[in-house]
């Protein structure tokens, strides 16, 4: 539960990050690792990769490694921190995100991510006591978006059992 929560914290921290335009993914990648680094843990894979440039999934040049191009509005990338304990378990939380312009007080062009996956996280694995108030606000806002965008479609398709599951999985 602690490992899952720390991976989720990294996912949230990178997903909600506001950063200057033309910043390379490798520059902001550590935000996804910080919650794990705080307790001496890490993961040995990339934090994300480009999606859809040439109709594939794992696509260069977008991503979070040092040789990737600067992020620009309109790019799609995965955000996928994880943690693996040899011989015991592995965790990876992977979201797809669109790079979008952020609203800032300065009016300067900054970027952020808009997660488009719209899938709830496993509530049983989240230790809320580890999350900051900002991370909880982000999670609640994300769950509101899921309810607003996915809920009506489930209702339209008369998938009431699935809709009930969605409502329970996205409670604040």
N, C-alpha and C positions, 0 to 999 in steps of 0.2 A: 504494500500500500504506500509506504513512504517513497519507494523508487518510482512507482507510477505517478504519484503526486509531483515529485520533483521533475519528471519528464514533462508532465502537463504544465508545470510552472514555466519551464523553458519554452514550451510551445506557445503559451500565452504571452510571455515576455517578448518573444520575437514577433508574434502576430500583431501585437499592439504597439510595437516600436514605431516612432516617428523619427525619420532620418533625412539628411540633406539629399536633394536630387543628385543623381550621378554617383551615389555611394555604391561601391562594390559589395556584393553579398559577403565576401570574406571579412569585410570590416565589421559587419553587424552579427556575424555568426555566433560569437561568444555569448550573446544574450540568451541563446537557446541552451547553452551549457552551464550557465552560472549557477543555477539551483543545484545541479549535480556537483559542480566544482566546490561549492560551499561545504560539502561533506566528504570531499575527496573521491568523488566518482566521476566517470567520463564515459564516452562512447567512442568506438573506433570506426565510425562511418561518417559520411557526409551528412550535413543537416538538411539538405534539400537539393533539388535539381529542377531545371526548366521543364516545362510541359507544353507540348503542342506546336512548337515552331515548325517542325517538319512532319507533323502527324504521328509523333512518337511520344513516349512517356518520359524516359530519361534523356533529356536533351541538353547538350551544351549549346550555347555559351552562358545560359542563365543558371544561377545557383549560388552557393555559399562558399565555394572553395576559392583559394587565392587567385586562380587563373581565370575566373569568370568575369564577364563584362559588368560594368556598372548597371545597377537596377534602374529601370525606367518605367513610367506609368504604362500600363497595358500588357506588361509581361506577366505570365503565369509561372509560378514556382510551387514546389512542394515545400512544406515546413515539417520536418520529420525528425525531431530529436528522439533518442532512445536510450536504453540502458540494458546491458546483457551481463548476467552473472554466469560464468562458465559452469556448465553442468547442472544449473538450477532453473533459470528462467530468462526470458527476454521480453523487453517492452519496446514498442515503437508506436508513437502517435503520429500519424501522417495526415496532414490537411493539405488541401490545394488552396492556394491564395493568389489573388490578383494584386499586382502592384498598382496602387492608386495614389492620387495627390491627396495630401493631408491638409486639413484646415488648421492653419496656425495663426497666432495673434500677430506675427510680424508681417504676414502677407507674402513672405518669401516662399519659393517652391520647395516644399518638403514632400516626402513620400511616406506611405505606410502600406499595410497589407489589408485586404478584405478577404477573409476566409470564405470560400464558396462551397466547401464540402457539405456543411449543414448536417452534421452527424453528431448526436450527443456523445459525451464521454461517459465511461462506466462509473456511475456514482458510487458503487460499492468500493471502488479502488481509490477514491479521493479522500485524503485526510485534510479536511477544511482548516484545521488548526495550523497547517503549514502555509496556507495561501494568504497573501497580503490582501488588504481591503480593495486595492486596485485590481488584483487578479480576480477576486470574487465579483466585482462589478463587471469586468470584462466577460466572465463566464455567464453571468446573468443576462447581460446584453446579447451575447451569442445565442443563448437559449431562447430569448424573446424573438430573435430573427428566425431561428429554426421553427418556432411555433407559428410565426406569422407567414412564413413562406412555404413550409412543408405541410403544416396542419390542414389548411384549406384543400390542398391537393388530395390528401388522404381522405378527407370528408367527401370531396367530389367523386372519388372512386369508391365511396361507400366502404372504406376499409376502417371500420369502427374499432376493431381490436387493435390495429396498428396505431390508430389515432390515440387511443387510450394509453398505449405504451409510450408514444411520443410525449404526451402530456405529462405522464409520470416521470419520464426521463429528463424532462426539461423544466422541472419545478425549480424555482429560485433556491 
